[in-house]
């Protein structure tokens, strides 16, 4: 009986350790990693009244970079040059048109947008004062 209790105790400690390890939410060094060379930062916020049952799907140059639910936003880097960003809603039973913006990206800048719905169409509105150098 004593061996059985010892095994249960050891397994309980191992499970607790695994659970605590799984709760870690930040990656080592992720916050301090420098931006890629010759790049600019892209920020896209999901407007607060977008809808709780809808997702914002963001794509860059035709490739989806993420799907964002309530309270989430996108932060990533683009290489210098021309890029097309698009925002669409999912699910889309009403046929809402996606919003598209063409950016001529300059290295060291930050490009910030807010995505939302207006008149049955998606919108990408440039946030004023957000094209600033990265430090």
DSSP file (Angstrom, degrees, kcal/mol; ACC not computed):
  #  RESIDUE AA STRUCTURE BP1 BP2  ACC     N-H-->O    O-->H-N    N-H-->O    O-->H-N    TCO  KAPPA ALPHA  PHI   PSI    X-CA   Y-CA   Z-CA
    1    1 A X     >        0   0    0      0, 0.0     4,-2.1     0, 0.0     5,-0.2   0.000 360.0 360.0 360.0 -35.9    0.0    0.0    0.0
    2    2 A X  H  >  +     0   0    0      1,-0.2     4,-1.9     2,-0.2     5,-0.1   0.887 360.0  50.0 -65.5 -38.3    2.9    2.3    0.8
    3    3 A X  H  > S+     0   0    0      2,-0.2     4,-2.2     1,-0.2    -1,-0.2   0.893 108.7  53.0 -64.7 -41.1    4.4    1.8   -2.7
    4    4 A X  H  > S+     0   0    0      1,-0.2     4,-2.2     2,-0.2    -2,-0.2   0.916 109.6  47.8 -61.1 -44.8    1.0    2.6   -4.3
    5    5 A X  H  X S+     0   0    0     -4,-2.1     4,-2.3     1,-0.2    -1,-0.2   0.867 110.2  52.7 -64.9 -37.7    0.7    5.9   -2.4
    6    6 A X  H  X S+     0   0    0     -4,-1.9     4,-2.4     2,-0.2    -1,-0.2   0.900 109.4  48.7 -65.2 -40.6    4.2    6.9   -3.3
    7    7 A X  H  X S+     0   0    0     -4,-2.2     4,-2.6     2,-0.2     5,-0.2   0.924 111.6  49.1 -65.0 -44.6    3.5    6.3   -7.0
    8    8 A X  H  X S+     0   0    0     -4,-2.2     4,-2.3     1,-0.2    -2,-0.2   0.910 111.7  49.9 -60.6 -42.9    0.3    8.3   -6.8
    9    9 A X  H  X S+     0   0    0     -4,-2.3     4,-2.2     2,-0.2    -2,-0.2   0.923 112.0  46.8 -62.3 -46.1    2.2   11.2   -5.1
   10   10 A X  H  X S+     0   0    0     -4,-2.4     4,-2.2     1,-0.2    -2,-0.2   0.908 113.1  48.7 -65.1 -42.7    5.0   11.2   -7.7
   11   11 A X  H  X S+     0   0    0     -4,-2.6     4,-2.5     2,-0.2    -1,-0.2   0.885 109.7  53.0 -64.6 -38.0    2.5   11.2  -10.6
   12   12 A X  H  X S+     0   0    0     -4,-2.3     4,-2.3    -5,-0.2    -2,-0.2   0.920 110.1  47.2 -62.8 -44.0    0.5   14.0   -8.9
   13   13 A X  H  X S+     0   0    0     -4,-2.2     4,-2.3     2,-0.2    -2,-0.2   0.897 111.6  50.9 -64.1 -40.2    3.6   16.1   -8.7
   14   14 A X  H  X S+     0   0    0     -4,-2.2     4,-2.2     2,-0.2    -2,-0.2   0.916 111.0  48.3 -64.0 -42.8    4.6   15.4  -12.3
   15   15 A X  H  X S+     0   0    0     -4,-2.5     4,-2.4     2,-0.2    -2,-0.2   0.913 110.7  50.9 -64.2 -42.2    1.1   16.4  -13.5
   16   16 A X  H  X S+     0   0    0     -4,-2.3     4,-2.4     1,-0.2    -1,-0.2   0.904 110.1  50.4 -61.6 -41.3    1.2   19.6  -11.5
   17   17 A X  H  X S+     0   0    0     -4,-2.3     4,-2.1     1,-0.2    -1,-0.2   0.901 110.8  48.6 -63.6 -41.0    4.6   20.4  -13.0
   18   18 A X  H  X S+     0   0    0     -4,-2.2     4,-2.1     2,-0.2    -2,-0.2   0.897 110.7  50.8 -65.9 -39.7    3.3   19.8  -16.5
   19   19 A X  H  X S+     0   0    0     -4,-2.4     4,-0.8     2,-0.2    -2,-0.2   0.929 111.8  46.9 -63.5 -45.4    0.2   22.0  -15.9
   20   20 A X  H >< S+     0   0    0     -4,-2.4     3,-0.5     1,-0.2     4,-0.3   0.875 111.0  52.0 -65.7 -37.0    2.3   24.9  -14.6
   21   21 A X  H >< S+     0   0    0     -4,-2.1     3,-1.2     1,-0.2    -1,-0.2   0.888 107.1  53.7 -65.2 -38.2    4.7   24.6  -17.5
   22   22 A X  H 3< S+     0   0    0     -4,-2.1    -1,-0.2     1,-0.2    -2,-0.2   0.676  97.4  66.7 -70.0 -17.8    1.8   24.7  -20.0
   23   23 A X  T << S+     0   0    0     -4,-0.8    -1,-0.2    -3,-0.5     2,-0.2   0.567  70.5 114.2 -81.1  -8.7    0.6   27.9  -18.4
   24   24 A X    <   -     0   0    0     -3,-1.2    -3,-0.0    -4,-0.3     3,-0.0  -0.462  41.9-178.4 -64.7 128.8    3.6   29.9  -19.6
   25   25 A X        +     0   0    0     -2,-0.2     2,-0.4     2,-0.0    -1,-0.1   0.565  53.5  68.8-110.3 -11.3    2.4   32.5  -22.1
   26   26 A X  S    S-     0   0    0      4,-0.0     2,-0.3     5,-0.0     3,-0.0  -0.871  72.2-131.3-113.5 145.4    5.5   34.3  -23.2
   27   27 A X    >>  -     0   0    0     -2,-0.4     3,-1.7     1,-0.1     4,-0.5  -0.709  36.7 -99.0 -90.4 142.8    8.3   32.9  -25.3
   28   28 A X  T 34 S-     0   0    0     -2,-0.3    -1,-0.1     1,-0.3     0, 0.0  -0.409 105.0  -0.1 -61.7 126.2   11.8   33.5  -24.1
   29   29 A X  T 3> S+     0   0    0     -2,-0.2     4,-0.6     1,-0.1    -1,-0.3   0.390  96.6 116.4  79.4  -3.9   13.4   36.5  -25.9
   30   30 A X  T X4 S+     0   0    0     -3,-1.7     3,-0.6     1,-0.2    -2,-0.1   0.887  75.0  49.1 -66.7 -38.4   10.3   37.2  -28.0
   31   31 A X  T 3< S+     0   0    0     -4,-0.5    -1,-0.2     1,-0.2    -3,-0.1   0.778 115.4  43.3 -73.0 -25.6    9.6   40.6  -26.5
   32   32 A X  T 34 S+     0   0    0     -3,-0.2    -1,-0.2     2,-0.1     2,-0.2   0.383  81.2 122.4-102.8   4.3   13.2   41.8  -27.0
   33   33 A X    <<  -     0   0    0     -3,-0.6     3,-0.1    -4,-0.6     2,-0.0  -0.471  64.2-121.6 -67.8 132.8   13.8   40.4  -30.5
   34   34 A X        -     0   0    0     -2,-0.2     3,-0.1     1,-0.1    -1,-0.1  -0.364  32.5 -95.7 -72.1 155.4   14.8   43.2  -32.9
   35   35 A X        -     0   0    0      1,-0.1    -1,-0.1     4,-0.1     3,-0.1  -0.321  50.6 -89.7 -65.7 154.1   12.7   43.9  -36.0
   36   36 A X    >   -     0   0    0      1,-0.1     3,-0.7     4,-0.1    -1,-0.1  -0.293  54.6 -92.4 -59.6 149.9   13.8   42.2  -39.3
   37   37 A X  T 3  S+     0   0    0      1,-0.2    -1,-0.1    -3,-0.1     3,-0.1  -0.322 107.0  14.4 -64.9 148.5   16.2   44.4  -41.3
   38   38 A X  T 3  S+     0   0    0      1,-0.2    42,-1.9    41,-0.1     2,-0.3   0.885 104.4 124.9  56.3  44.3   14.7   46.6  -44.0
   39   39 A X  E <   -A   79   0A   0     -3,-0.7    69,-3.2    40,-0.2     2,-0.3  -0.816  48.7-148.7-130.3 168.5   11.2   46.2  -42.6
   40   40 A X  E     -A   78   0A   0     38,-2.7    38,-2.8    -2,-0.3     2,-0.4  -0.917  26.2-111.9-131.3 158.8    8.3   48.2  -41.3
   41   41 A X  E     -Ab  77 110A   0     68,-2.5    70,-3.1    -2,-0.3     2,-0.5  -0.755  22.6-159.0 -96.2 139.3    5.7   47.4  -38.6
   42   42 A X  E     -Ab  76 111A   0     34,-3.2    34,-2.3    -2,-0.4     2,-0.4  -0.979   8.9-176.4-118.0 125.2    2.0   46.8  -39.5
   43   43 A X  E     -Ab  75 112A   0     68,-3.0    70,-2.5    -2,-0.5     2,-0.4  -0.983   2.4-179.0-119.6 129.7   -0.6   47.1  -36.8
   44   44 A X  E     -Ab  74 113A   0     30,-2.1    30,-3.0    -2,-0.4     2,-0.3  -0.970   9.0-162.5-131.3 117.8   -4.3   46.4  -37.5
   45   45 A X  E     -Ab  73 114A   0     68,-2.7    70,-3.3    -2,-0.4     2,-0.6  -0.745  17.6-129.9 -98.3 145.8   -6.8   46.8  -34.7
   46   46 A X  E     - b   0 115A   0     26,-0.8    25,-0.2    -2,-0.3    70,-0.2  -0.849  33.9-114.1 -93.5 122.8  -10.3   45.3  -34.7
   47   47 A X    >   -     0   0    0     68,-2.7     3,-1.4    -2,-0.6     4,-0.2  -0.226  21.7-120.4 -59.9 147.6  -12.9   47.9  -34.0
   48   48 A X  T 3  S+     0   0    0      1,-0.3     3,-0.5     2,-0.1    -1,-0.1   0.839 109.2  47.3 -62.0 -37.3  -14.7   47.4  -30.6
   49   49 A X  T 3  S+     0   0    0      1,-0.2    -1,-0.3    68,-0.0    -2,-0.1   0.020  75.0 115.6 -96.8  30.0  -18.3   47.1  -32.1
   50   50 A X  S <  S-     0   0    0     -3,-1.4    -1,-0.2     1,-0.2    -2,-0.1   0.832  87.6 -87.7 -65.1 -35.0  -17.3   44.7  -34.9
   51   51 A X    >   -     0   0    0     -3,-0.5     3,-1.0    -4,-0.2    -1,-0.2  -0.065  19.8-122.9 126.2 131.4  -19.5   42.0  -33.5
   52   52 A X  T 3  S+     0   0    0      1,-0.2    18,-0.3    -2,-0.1    -1,-0.1   0.728 111.0  47.9 -75.7 -20.8  -18.9   39.3  -30.9
   53   53 A X  T 3  S+     0   0    0     16,-0.1     2,-0.3    -3,-0.1    -1,-0.2   0.253 101.1  82.2-102.6  12.7  -19.7   36.4  -33.2
   54   54 A X    <   -     0   0    0     -3,-1.0     2,-0.4    38,-0.0    37,-0.2  -0.883  62.7-148.8-118.7 148.6  -17.6   37.6  -36.1
   55   55 A X  E     -E   90   0B   0     35,-3.0    35,-2.0    -2,-0.3     2,-0.6  -0.896  13.4-133.6-112.8 146.0  -13.9   37.3  -36.9
   56   56 A X  E     -EF  89  68B   0     12,-2.6    12,-3.3    -2,-0.4     2,-0.6  -0.881  20.7-160.2 -93.1 122.6  -11.6   39.7  -38.7
   57   57 A X  E     -EF  88  67B   0     31,-3.1    31,-2.3    -2,-0.6     2,-0.4  -0.933   7.5-164.5-107.5 122.7   -9.5   37.8  -41.2
   58   58 A X  E     -EF  87  66B   0      8,-2.4     7,-3.1    -2,-0.6     8,-1.1  -0.882   6.8-176.0-110.4 135.6   -6.4   39.8  -42.3
   59   59 A X  E     -EF  86  64B   0     27,-2.7    27,-2.5    -2,-0.4     2,-0.5  -0.965  13.0-157.0-129.5 149.9   -4.3   38.9  -45.3
   60   60 A X  E >  S-EF  85  63B   0      3,-2.5     3,-1.6    -2,-0.4    25,-0.2  -0.992  82.1 -12.5-125.5 122.4   -1.1   40.4  -46.7
   61   61 A X  T 3  S-     0   0    0     23,-3.4    -1,-0.1    -2,-0.5    24,-0.1   0.864 131.6 -51.5  54.4  39.8   -0.3   39.9  -50.4
   62   62 A X  T 3  S+     0   0    0     22,-0.4     2,-0.5     1,-0.2    -1,-0.3   0.439 116.4 109.1  83.2   0.1   -3.1   37.4  -50.7
   63   63 A X  E <  S-F   60   0B   0     -3,-1.6    -3,-2.5     2,-0.0    -1,-0.2  -0.942  71.5-120.5-113.7 127.4   -1.9   35.2  -47.8
   64   64 A X  E     -F   59   0B   0     -2,-0.5    -5,-0.3    -5,-0.3     3,-0.1  -0.425  26.8-179.0 -64.1 131.7   -3.9   35.0  -44.6
   65   65 A X  E     -     0   0B   0     -7,-3.1     2,-0.3     1,-0.4    -6,-0.2   0.481  60.5 -29.3-109.6  -7.7   -1.9   36.2  -41.6
   66   66 A X  E     -F   58   0B   0     -8,-1.1    -8,-2.4     8,-0.1     2,-0.4  -0.872  42.5-123.7 167.6 161.8   -4.5   35.7  -38.9
   67   67 A X  E     -F   57   0B   0     -2,-0.3     2,-0.5   -10,-0.2   -10,-0.2  -0.998  32.3-160.4-124.6 125.2   -8.1   35.6  -37.8
   68   68 A X  E     -F   56   0B   0    -12,-3.3   -12,-2.6    -2,-0.4     3,-0.1  -0.925   5.9-166.5-122.1 123.5   -8.9   37.9  -34.9
   69   69 A X    >   -     0   0    0     -2,-0.5     3,-2.0     1,-0.2   -23,-0.1  -0.247  52.8 -40.1 -92.2-175.2  -11.9   37.7  -32.5
   70   70 A X  T 3  S+     0   0    0    -18,-0.3    -1,-0.2     1,-0.3     3,-0.1  -0.169 129.2  12.4 -51.6 129.4  -13.1   40.3  -30.1
   71   71 A X  T 3  S+     0   0    0      1,-0.3    -1,-0.3   -25,-0.2     2,-0.3   0.485 103.1 113.4  83.5   4.0  -10.3   42.2  -28.3
   72   72 A X    <   -     0   0    0     -3,-2.0   -26,-0.8   -27,-0.0    -1,-0.3  -0.720  39.2-179.9-108.7 158.2   -7.6   40.9  -30.6
   73   73 A X  E     -A   45   0A   0     -2,-0.3     2,-0.4   -28,-0.2   -28,-0.2  -0.935  25.7-109.3-148.2 169.9   -5.3   42.7  -33.0
   74   74 A X  E     +A   44   0A   0    -30,-3.0   -30,-2.1    -2,-0.3     2,-0.4  -0.860  27.3 174.5-108.1 139.0   -2.5   42.1  -35.5
   75   75 A X  E     +A   43   0A   0     -2,-0.4     2,-0.3   -32,-0.2   -32,-0.2  -0.943  24.8 127.1-141.1 119.5    1.1   43.2  -35.1
   76   76 A X  E     -A   42   0A   0    -34,-2.3   -34,-3.2    -2,-0.4     2,-0.4  -0.891  48.5 -97.5-156.6-175.1    3.7   42.1  -37.6
   77   77 A X  E     -A   41   0A   0     -2,-0.3     2,-0.4   -36,-0.2   -36,-0.2  -0.901  21.6-162.8-120.6 145.8    6.4   43.2  -40.0
   78   78 A X  E     -A   40   0A   0    -38,-2.8   -38,-2.7    -2,-0.4     2,-0.1  -0.952  24.3-118.8-121.6 144.0    6.5   43.9  -43.7
   79   79 A X  E     -A   39   0A   0     -2,-0.4   -40,-0.2   -40,-0.2    26,-0.2  -0.433  47.0 -85.8 -73.3 157.7    9.5   44.1  -45.9
   80   80 A X  S    S+     0   0    0    -42,-1.9     2,-0.3    -2,-0.1    26,-0.2  -0.336  91.7  56.2 -62.9 146.6   10.1   47.5  -47.7
   81   81 A X  E    S- G   0 105B   0     24,-2.1    24,-2.8    -3,-0.1     2,-0.4  -0.772  95.9 -27.7 124.4-170.8    8.2   47.8  -51.0
   82   82 A X  E     + G   0 104B   0     -2,-0.3     2,-0.3    22,-0.2    22,-0.2  -0.654  58.8 169.2 -87.9 133.5    4.6   47.5  -52.2
   83   83 A X  E     - G   0 103B   0     20,-2.5    20,-3.4    -2,-0.4     2,-0.5  -0.971  26.3-140.5-138.7 152.2    2.1   45.3  -50.3
   84   84 A X  E     - G   0 102B   0     -2,-0.3   -23,-3.4    18,-0.2   -22,-0.4  -0.973  17.0-167.2-114.7 122.2   -1.6   44.8  -50.4
   85   85 A X  E     -EG  60 101B   0     16,-2.8    16,-2.6    -2,-0.5     2,-0.4  -0.881   6.8-172.8-106.4 143.2   -3.4   44.3  -47.1
   86   86 A X  E     -EG  59 100B   0    -27,-2.5   -27,-2.7    -2,-0.4     2,-0.4  -0.988  10.0-162.0-136.1 144.2   -7.0   43.0  -47.1
   87   87 A X  E     +EG  58  99B   0     12,-2.4    12,-2.5    -2,-0.4     2,-0.3  -0.991  15.7 169.9-126.5 133.4   -9.5   42.6  -44.3
   88   88 A X  E     -E   57   0B   0    -31,-2.3   -31,-3.1    -2,-0.4     2,-0.3  -0.927  29.5-115.4-137.9 164.3  -12.6   40.5  -44.5
   89   89 A X  E     -E   56   0B   0     -2,-0.3     2,-0.3     7,-0.2   -33,-0.2  -0.753  28.5-128.5-101.6 146.6  -15.3   39.2  -42.1
   90   90 A X  E    S+E   55   0B   0    -35,-2.0   -35,-3.0    -2,-0.3     2,-0.2  -0.975  90.7  31.6-143.0 128.3  -15.9   35.6  -41.2
   91   91 A X  S    S-     0   0    0     -2,-0.3    -1,-0.2   -37,-0.2     2,-0.2   0.587  78.2-178.0 -71.1 161.3  -18.5   34.1  -41.3
   92   92 A X    >   +     0   0    0     -2,-0.2     3,-0.9     1,-0.1    -2,-0.0  -0.530  23.5 147.6-130.6  64.7  -19.8   36.2  -44.2
   93   93 A X  T 3  S+     0   0    0      1,-0.2    -1,-0.1    -2,-0.2    -3,-0.0   0.761  73.9  57.5 -72.6 -22.5  -23.3   35.1  -45.1
   94   94 A X  T 3  S-     0   0    0     -3,-0.1    -1,-0.2     2,-0.0    -2,-0.0   0.450 111.1-114.8 -88.3  -0.3  -24.3   38.6  -46.2
   95   95 A X    <   -     0   0    0     -3,-0.9     2,-0.1     1,-0.2    -2,-0.1   0.836  42.6-173.1  72.6  32.5  -21.6   39.0  -48.8
   96   96 A X        -     0   0    0      1,-0.1    -7,-0.2    25,-0.1    25,-0.2  -0.394  24.3-120.6 -61.0 129.6  -19.8   41.8  -47.1
   97   97 A X  B     -c  121   0A   0     23,-0.7    25,-2.5    -2,-0.1    -1,-0.1  -0.497  24.9-116.9 -75.8 140.9  -17.0   43.1  -49.4
   98   98 A X        -     0   0    0     -2,-0.2     2,-0.4    23,-0.1   -10,-0.2  -0.370  22.6-123.6 -71.3 153.4  -13.4   42.9  -48.2
   99   99 A X  E     -G   87   0B   0    -12,-2.5   -12,-2.4    24,-0.1     2,-0.4  -0.833  28.6-168.9 -97.0 138.6  -11.4   46.1  -47.6
  100  100 A X  E     -G   86   0B   0     -2,-0.4     2,-0.4   -14,-0.2   -14,-0.2  -0.985   9.2-178.1-131.3 140.7   -8.1   46.4  -49.5
  101  101 A X  E     -G   85   0B   0    -16,-2.6   -16,-2.8    -2,-0.4     2,-0.5  -1.000  17.5-145.4-135.4 136.8   -5.3   48.9  -49.2
  102  102 A X  E     -G   84   0B   0     -2,-0.4     2,-0.4   -18,-0.2   -18,-0.2  -0.902  21.3-164.6-100.4 127.0   -2.1   49.1  -51.2
  103  103 A X  E     -G   83   0B   0    -20,-3.4   -20,-2.5    -2,-0.5     2,-0.9  -0.918  21.7-153.0-114.8 136.6    0.9   50.3  -49.1
  104  104 A X  E     -G   82   0B   0     -2,-0.4   -22,-0.2   -22,-0.2     2,-0.2  -0.849  34.2-151.2-101.3  92.0    4.3   51.5  -50.3
  105  105 A X  E     -G   81   0B   0    -24,-2.8   -24,-2.1    -2,-0.9     2,-0.4  -0.436  12.7-161.4 -77.0 132.2    6.2   50.4  -47.3
  106  106 A X    >   -     0   0    0     -2,-0.2     3,-1.5   -26,-0.2   -67,-0.1  -0.941  30.6-105.8-110.9 134.7    9.3   52.3  -46.1
  107  107 A X  T 3  S+     0   0    0     -2,-0.4   -67,-0.3     1,-0.2     3,-0.1  -0.236 102.2  25.7 -57.7 142.5   11.7   50.6  -43.8
  108  108 A X  T 3  S+     0   0    0    -69,-3.2    26,-2.2     1,-0.3    -1,-0.2   0.446  97.2 113.9  85.6   0.6   11.6   51.9  -40.2
  109  109 A X  B <   -H  133   0C   0     -3,-1.5   -68,-2.5    24,-0.2     2,-0.4  -0.617  58.2-136.5-102.3 162.8    8.0   53.1  -40.3
  110  110 A X  E     -b   41   0A   0     22,-0.5     2,-0.5   -70,-0.2    22,-0.3  -0.984  12.9-162.7-117.9 130.2    4.9   51.9  -38.5
  111  111 A X  E     -b   42   0A   0    -70,-3.1   -68,-3.0    -2,-0.4     2,-0.4  -0.962  11.7-173.1-114.8 120.0    1.6   51.6  -40.4
  112  112 A X  E     +b   43   0A   0     -2,-0.5    15,-2.8    15,-0.3     2,-0.3  -0.951   7.1 170.7-123.4 131.7   -1.5   51.4  -38.2
  113  113 A X  E     -bD  44 126A   0    -70,-2.5   -68,-2.7    -2,-0.4     2,-0.4  -0.914  25.0-141.5-133.1 158.0   -5.1   50.7  -39.3
  114  114 A X  E     -bD  45 125A   0     11,-2.3    11,-2.7    -2,-0.3     2,-0.4  -0.995  19.4-151.3-119.4 128.1   -8.4   50.0  -37.7
  115  115 A X  E     +bD  46 124A   0    -70,-3.3   -68,-2.7    -2,-0.4     2,-0.3  -0.805  31.2 138.4-100.1 138.0  -10.7   47.5  -39.4
  116  116 A X  E     - D   0 123A   0      7,-1.9     7,-2.7    -2,-0.4     2,-0.4  -0.913  48.5 -92.1-158.9-175.5  -14.4   47.7  -39.1
  117  117 A X  E     + D   0 122A   0     -2,-0.3     2,-0.3     5,-0.2     5,-0.2  -0.926  36.4 170.3-112.8 136.6  -17.8   47.4  -40.8
  118  118 A X  E >   - D   0 121A   0      3,-3.0     3,-1.5    -2,-0.4    -2,-0.0  -0.924  68.8 -15.6-148.8 120.5  -19.5   50.4  -42.4
  119  119 A X  T 3  S-     0   0    0     -2,-0.3     3,-0.1     1,-0.3    -2,-0.0   0.822 127.3 -51.5  59.3  33.2  -22.6   50.3  -44.6
  120  120 A X  T 3  S+     0   0    0      1,-0.3   -23,-0.7   -24,-0.1     2,-0.3   0.557 121.2  97.9  82.0   7.4  -22.3   46.5  -45.3
  121  121 A X  E <  S-cD  97 118A   0     -3,-1.5    -3,-3.0   -25,-0.2    -1,-0.3  -0.928  75.6-112.4-126.3 152.2  -18.6   46.8  -46.3
  122  122 A X  E     - D   0 117A   0    -25,-2.5     2,-0.3    -2,-0.3    -5,-0.2  -0.533  34.1-160.4 -75.0 148.6  -15.4   46.2  -44.5
  123  123 A X  E     - D   0 116A   0     -7,-2.7    -7,-1.9    -2,-0.2     2,-0.5  -0.972  17.4-161.3-130.8 148.4  -13.2   49.3  -43.9
  124  124 A X  E     - D   0 115A   0     -2,-0.3     2,-0.5    -9,-0.2    -9,-0.2  -0.951  18.9-170.1-125.2 108.0   -9.5   49.8  -43.2
  125  125 A X  E     - D   0 114A   0    -11,-2.7   -11,-2.3    -2,-0.5     2,-0.3  -0.875  21.9-124.8-106.5 127.3   -9.0   53.3  -41.7
  126  126 A X  E     - D   0 113A   0     -2,-0.5     2,-0.4   -13,-0.2   -13,-0.3  -0.520  23.9-127.3 -69.6 128.9   -5.5   54.6  -41.3
  127  127 A X    >   -     0   0    0    -15,-2.8     3,-1.1    -2,-0.3   -15,-0.3  -0.671  30.8-115.7 -78.1 127.5   -4.8   55.7  -37.7
  128  128 A X  T 3  S+     0   0    0     -2,-0.4    -1,-0.1     1,-0.2   -15,-0.0  -0.314  91.7  15.0 -67.3 143.0   -3.5   59.3  -37.7
  129  129 A X  T 3  S+     0   0    0      1,-0.1    -1,-0.2     2,-0.1    -2,-0.0   0.682  91.4 114.2  72.4  19.2    0.0   60.0  -36.5
  130  130 A X    <   +     0   0    0     -3,-1.1     2,-1.5   -18,-0.2   -20,-0.2   0.436  41.4  93.3-105.0   0.2    1.0   56.4  -36.7
  131  131 A X        +     0   0    0    -22,-0.1     2,-0.3    -4,-0.1   -20,-0.1  -0.669  60.2 141.7 -91.7  83.9    3.6   56.5  -39.4
  132  132 A X        -     0   0    0     -2,-1.5   -22,-0.5   -22,-0.3    -2,-0.0  -0.866  56.4 -92.4-124.2 154.6    6.6   56.9  -37.1
  133  133 A X  B     -H  109   0C   0     -2,-0.3     2,-0.3   -24,-0.2   -24,-0.2  -0.321  38.9-119.2 -64.1 147.8   10.1   55.6  -37.1
  134  134 A X              0   0    0    -26,-2.2    -1,-0.1     1,-0.1   -24,-0.0  -0.656 360.0 360.0 -81.4 143.8   10.8   52.3  -35.2
  135  135 A X              0   0    0     -2,-0.3    -1,-0.1     0, 0.0    -2,-0.0   0.355 360.0 360.0-117.8 360.0   13.3   52.6  -32.4
